[in-house]
Amino acid sequence: MTDREANRFSARAARYARVGANMSGVAARLAGARLFGIALDRGKNAVELAAALGGLKGPIMKVAQLMATIPDALPTEYAAELMKLQSEAPPMGWAFVKRRMAAELGSDWQKKFAQFEHHPAAAASLGQVHRARAHDETQLACKLQYPDMQSAVEADLRQLQLIFAIHRRMDPVIDTTEIAKEIGARIREELDYRREAKHVMLYRKMLDGIDAIRVPRVRPELSTGRLLTLDWLQGRRLLEHTKADLASRNRLGTAMFTAWWWPFSRFGVIHGDPHLGNYSVFDVAGRPAGINLLDYGCIRIFAPKFVGGVVDLYHGLLKADTDLIVHAYETWGFKRLNQELIDVLNIWARFIYGPLLDDRVRSLADGVKPSEYGRREAFRVHQALKQRGPVTVPREFVFMDRAAIGLGAVFLHLRAELNFYRLFNEAIEDFAIRRVGDRQAAALAAVGLDKAASER
């Protein structure tokens, strides 16, 4: 082991010890409060834990922020603090980048590009992106993973089990067992850039012919398991268009809806991280014309029957068909269903599906303040579940719910006014579970993706 490697190992060990000590300290205070009946300042406790995590960066930040977006995965005080954290890690310097690129593409790697910018265009939790230019003059985006990410992710996932343990001591209404498994599986997938390259090719296939959505091309000869090179898609941030004219916002809203619902309803695939930074807007003739999809790390492939459950629940709510609603929840894997639990689940379902059930042009919030959107429903669900004890959320449901909420946040920012009912019914127009299965199997085979890996 070189001195540099030894120093890096020591720093990593100290990092894990520090986060472990901080989380254990929080857990100890909670246990003491319960044992001796002492009032605990959960808000202060959450701030202290967030401060400890905030100094760490890296994958632990990505997982902590991800958990903060899943309803009731964490106590509200913890979720609020974790949402404030910044996920960007300190970028690798040029000398380090050169060594990393040589490790991925060989010592002559610079000759494979006409130009490669020294400073990253973006730095995130697992890697950083450099702009480059190919010899054919194509502009490129090269996503280079930080070193030692696999061991860091595994260590961070173990540490974050402590947060789940903390939650269990706070009279939780959600059993986080399946949530933990699903988060771990998706984060591990994000480390595999070869898989992400196949995700990109899958989206190019699924969205082929839809002009309002652009998906980059993969450069396989310039990609490895820890380096992903794509065409650079020129565009502006989505948030720059929140004050654009209504027609432009509606075009972008329609493109966003299609980019998410079309792959899911026809192929059983969703983008599990509809974050504002994962999209940009391209112009045609000087006007916003559509969206670029930029990141493909967090993709979830579902069994066709799960998609059937989503469609069944929609029709069940639309027709007030209780049997169909119950069938949908059973299809998703909810256990020990009774009328009380079904009523609670329906509160959240009617909120999520609400715009899709309303055959008229409307905004997503429909007059509700964006800051209050969903709060009343979330409170009612929380209170009702608290009465009946922990509910285990099926693992497949975790990212479906998270993605729906993330997509809703995009629409709240855009303030688009659309007929969501008609958009959704167009997406499921020829829906049949068998068709979804056939399309999915053909698309996955075409890009060499292993469906079973997504379900582990």
N, C-alpha and C positions, 0 to 999 in steps of 0.2 A: 504493500500500500504506500503510495507517494505521500509526501508531506501535505500536498494540496488535498488529496483524497481524505487523509486522516483528519485534516482540519474541517473538511466538509461534513465528515461523519460525526465529528464531535459537536459541530454546530447543530446538526440535525438531532442528535441525541438530546442536547440541551433544550432544543425547541420542543420536542415531545415531552420531556420532563416538565417543562414550564407549563404547557397547556394542560397536562395531566394533573399537576398540582393545583392549578387554578380551578379546574372543573371539580376535582375531588374536594377542594375547599368549599365550593358552592354546595355540593352534595352533603358534605358534613354539616354545614349550617342548617340545611333543610331538615336533615335527620334529627339534629338537636332540637330544632324548633318543634318538630312533631312529638319528640319524646317528652320534652319538658313543658309543652304547651306555650312556648314563647312566640309572640307575634313576630313574623318575619317580614322584612321590607323586600318584597320580591322585585320591586322596581330597581332598588339599589343593587340587589344581587345580580339582576340582569345586566345593568350597566357595567358592573365589575367584570362579569364574564365576557361581555362584548369587547371591553377594553383589552382584555387579555388576548382574545382572538384577533382583534384588529391589528395587533403588532406582529402577527405571524405570517399573513399572506399565504399564497400557495393553495393547494387543493382544499385544505380545511375551510378556507373562506368560501370556496365554491359550494361545498356541501352545506355549510352553515346557512348561507344565503338561500340555497335551494330549499332546505327544510323550512326556512322562514316563510316561504311562499305557499306551503301546503297547509290548508286550514287545520288547526288543532293538532298539528304534529308537535308543536311546542306551546308552552304557556304564552299567553298574549304579550306579557312583558318582555319575554325573551325574543319572540318573533319581531316585535317592534324595534328592539335594539339591533338585532342582527341585520335587519333590512337596511340599517344605516351604514353598514360596513362597506368599504370599497374592495372590490375583488381584484384590482390590479396588483400584480407583483412587480418588484423592481426588475427592470429589463436586464437581460444579459448584455455585457459589454461586447464590443466588436471582436476583441481577441478571443473571448469565449465563444462567440457565434462562429467564428472561423473554425475553431476546433470541433464544435458540434456539427457544422455542415460537412467538414471533412470526414467525420465519423459516419455520416449518413450517405454521402455521395462520392466519397473518395478524395484523395489529396488534390486532385485536379478539378475540384467542384466549381471553382470560379470560372473556368473555361466553358462550363455548360450554360452560362448566362452571358448575355451581352452587357448586362449591368445588374448590380445587386446593392441595394441601399444599406449603408452601415447601421443607420439608426432605425429601430422598429417603428412601423406605422401604428402598431397597437400592441399592448402587453396585457396579458390576462393571467388567470390563475394557473393554467397548465402549460402555457407556452406563449410565444410572441410571433407577430406577423411582420415580415419584411416585404417591401415592394421590390420587384425585380423586373427585368425586361429580357424576353427570350431573343434568340438570334433571328427569329422571324418577325421581330418588333412587337410581339404581343406583350401587353402589360400583365404581370403576374403577381399573385399574392402567395408568399411562402410562409406557412405556419410551422414553426420549429418548436418542438416540445422541450421544456426545461429538462436538465438531467435528473436522474434518480426519481422521476415522478411516480413510478409504480410503487416503490417502497414508501414514498411519502404519502401516497393515497391510501395504502393499506394501513399505515400507522394512524393517519388522520381518521379513517373510518372507525378504527378501534377506539380512538379517543372520543369520537362523537357518540359512541354508545353511552358514554357517561351523561351526555345531555338527555338522551332518551330515559336513562335511569332517573335523572332529576325530575323529568316530567311525570314518570310513574309515581313519584312521591308527592305529586301535587294534585291528587284526586283527578286523574285524566278522564276525559270522556272518549278518547280514541286510544285503542290498543295499537301501539306503534310497531309491532313485530314485523308485519308485512311491509310497512313503509320503509323500515330499515333495510330489508332485503332488496327492495326495488331500487332504492337510492344507491346502494352499493353496486348493484348490477349495472346501472346506467353510467355511474361515474367510471367504473372500470372499462366500460365500452369506449368512453371518451378518450382513453389513453391509446386506443388502437387506431392510428391514422389510416391504416389500410382499410379498416372497416368504414371509417368516415368517408374515404374516397368512394367506396361502393354506395354509401348513402347518397352522395352527390349524384352519382350516375343513376341511382334509383329515382331521385327527384327529377332529373332531366327526362327520364322515360315517362314518369307519371304525369308531368306537366307539359309534355311536348305539345306544341301547337297553341298554347295559351300565351298570347303575346304580352299580356300585362304582367307576367311573372318571368323573371330571368334567373336561370340557374347556371353557375359557371361550369366550364369544362375542367376535367382533371388532367394533369400532366403526369402520367404514370412514370415516365422516364426520369422525372425530377421529384418523385415521391417515394417514401419508405414508411415503415411502421411508426416513425417519430417525426417525419417531415411530410407535409401535405402541400403540394403546389397546385394552385388553381388559377384560372384566368382572373384578372382583377376586374371587378365590375364597378364601373364609375357611377357614383350616385351621391346624393346628399342625405343627411340624417332625416329620419322620419319626423322627428320633433320639429324640424324647421318648417313643416307644412301644416302645423296645427292651426295657423291663421290664414291658410290659403282659402280661395273661394270654395263654396260648397261643392260645385261640380268636381273640382280637383280632389277634394277630400273624399267625395263619394267614389271616385274612380279608385283611389288608393284603398278605401275600405272594402270595395268589392274584390279587389285583387288580394287583399289580406284574407278575406273570407274564403275565396277560392283556393288560395295557397294552403290553407289549413284543412278545410272540409273536403275538398276534392280527393286528395290522397287518402284521407281516412275513410270516407264513405265508399270509395271504389276499390281501394287497395288494402285497407286496414292498417294504414301507416300514419303516424302523427309526428309532428315536430314538437318535442316535449319541452322546449324552452323558447316560447314566443316572446322573447325579450326585445325591447325597442332597439337595442344595439345590434340585433341579428338581421336587421333589414336596412336597406337604403332605398332611395327613390331615384328613378331615372326619368329624364325628360325626353320628350319628342317634340320638335318644333318649339322649344322653349317653354313647354308646359309639362307638369307632372303627368306621367303616362302609366307608371306601374312601379313594381317593387323588385329589388334584387334580394334574393335569399343568400345569406352570407355564411351561415354556420350550420354544420350538419353533424355535430358530435352527439347531441341528445335526441336520437330518433327512436321511437317505440313502434315495434311491429306487433300487431294484435292478432289473435285467433279470429277468424271471420265471425264466429258465433258471438264474440264480444261486441263487434260492430253491430250485429243483429240486435243485441241488447240495447244499444244506444237508440237504434231506430224504433224498436218496440216500445221503449219508454216514451219516446216522442209521441208515437201514435196513441199510446195508453193515456198520456196526459191530455192530448188533443181531444180524444173521444170519451174521457172519463171512464176508461175501461180498467177497472181494478185488477182483473185477472192478468191483463197484459202487462200492467205496471209491476205486479209481483213477479211475473215470469222474467221481466227484464232484470230485476234485482237478483233473482236466483241465478240467471245466466252470468251475471257479473261475479257471483261467488259470495254474496252476502249470506251469512249463516244465522240460524235461530231467528228467522223473521216472524214477527207477530204484528198485529194491527198497529200497536203503539210505535214500533220501530218504523214501519212502513209510512205512517203519518209524518214522522220526523224526517225521514229521507225525502219525502215528497216536498217538504218545505224548501229544501235546497234544490231539488230537481226542478221545481216550478220557477225558482229564481234563475237557474242556469239556462233553462229552456225557454224562459219567458218571452224574449224577443222573437224566437222561432215559432211561437204559437200564435203570434199577433199579425194577422194579414193586413198590414198597413205600413206606410212609410213612417219611420220613427227613428229617433236616436236610440242608442243602446240604453242609456240612463233614463230616457223618456221623462225628463223633468226633475229627476232626483239629482241632488248635488253629487258630483263625482266622488267627493271625499266621504259621502255617506252611502254610496252605492254598495249594496250587499251587506252592510253592517247589521241592519235590523234582522235579516234572515239568518245571518251567521250567529247572532246572539240567541235567536229563538231555537236554532238547532242545538247550540251548545247547552242551553238551559234544559232542553228536553232530554238530551242524551245524558246529562248529568244526573237526571232523575232515575235513569234506568241502568246505569253502569257502563263500563267500557264496551265499545263496539269495534270489532276488528275490520279495518278497511281492506278489501281485497287488493292484492298487490297490483293487478293490472289497472285498477281504478285510480291509483295514485297520480300517475302522470297525465291521465286523461283529465282529471279534475284540475290539476295544476295548469295544464296547457289551456283549458277553457278559461280559467281565470286570467291567465296571462294575455290571451287573445282579447278578452274583454277589456283589459287595461289599455291595449292599443286602440280599441274603438272609442274608449272614453277620451283619450287624448285627441283622436282625429275628429270627434264629434260628427261623424258621418251620419247621414239620414237615409236609411235604406229600408227596403222591404225584406227583412231577414227571413220571414216566412217563405217568400217565394224563392230566395236564394237557396235556402236549405232544401226545399222541395225539389228544386232543379238538381241539387247535388245527389239526392236519393231517388231520383225519378225512376230508374230501372233497377232499384236495389233488390238484391237477392243474395243470401249468404253464399250460395253456390257460386254466383258470379264473382263475388269478392274473393272467394278462395281461388278460383281459376285465374283471375287477374293477378292476384298476389303471387301465386306460385310461378306464373310466367315471368313477372317482373323481377322477382328475386333470383330466379334461375338465370335471367339475362345478364344480371350484374354480378352473379356469383356470391350472393348473400346467403348465409345460413340462418334460416328462420328460427330454428331451435335455440340458437345462441341467445336470441332476444327473450326467450321465455324461461331461461334459467335464472 
